Amino acid sequence: MAQIVQILVAILHDPQVIILDEPFNGLDPVNVKMVKDMILELKEQGKAIMLSTHRMNEVEELCNRIFMISKGKNVLYGDIDEIKKRYKSDSILLDYEGDIGIIDGLEIKPVKNHTVEIHTHGKLSNQQLLELLVSRRIIINKFEVSTPSLNDIFIQLAGAQK
């Protein structure tokens, strides 16, 4: 409850800029949801909210822009959607029925039953891959362009600094 009280005290005087350091630390799922709802409400009111956190899933859910620091240095700054597009991979998650067979130049890795990750390595566009699968009479239950999470991006960038 101390974490909740600190957040309430921080917003009690209706500030325009709110800085929260690890606002979800030590909270159970019910209180995490309550704090998220509170943050989203403040955001709707036009408040500028800065979160200092290591929980990238929360950042993806709540923030528009990010500033990532690793070892005291700026490693990434910008709009989350633009960053995710910049770091997107050339892979597709495919849940399917049928026999894909071999597709020259592509890497097909099993993920689980009837789900594979297909790395196109730039040899086919997503549309071309989809058309090829349909022409092979593959039943497609899910065709998802894989985008890395902010956590994956941070690990990639922070790991590059070692």
Secondary structure, DSSP 8 states (H G I E B T S, - for coil): -HHHHHHHHHHTT--SEEEEESTTTT--HHHHHHHHHHHHHHHHTT-EEEEE-S-HHHHHHH-SEEEEEETTEEEEEEEHHHHHHHT--SEEEEEEES-----TT-EEEEEETTEEEEE-TTSS-HHHHHHHHHHTT-EEEEEEE----HHHHHHHHHHHT-
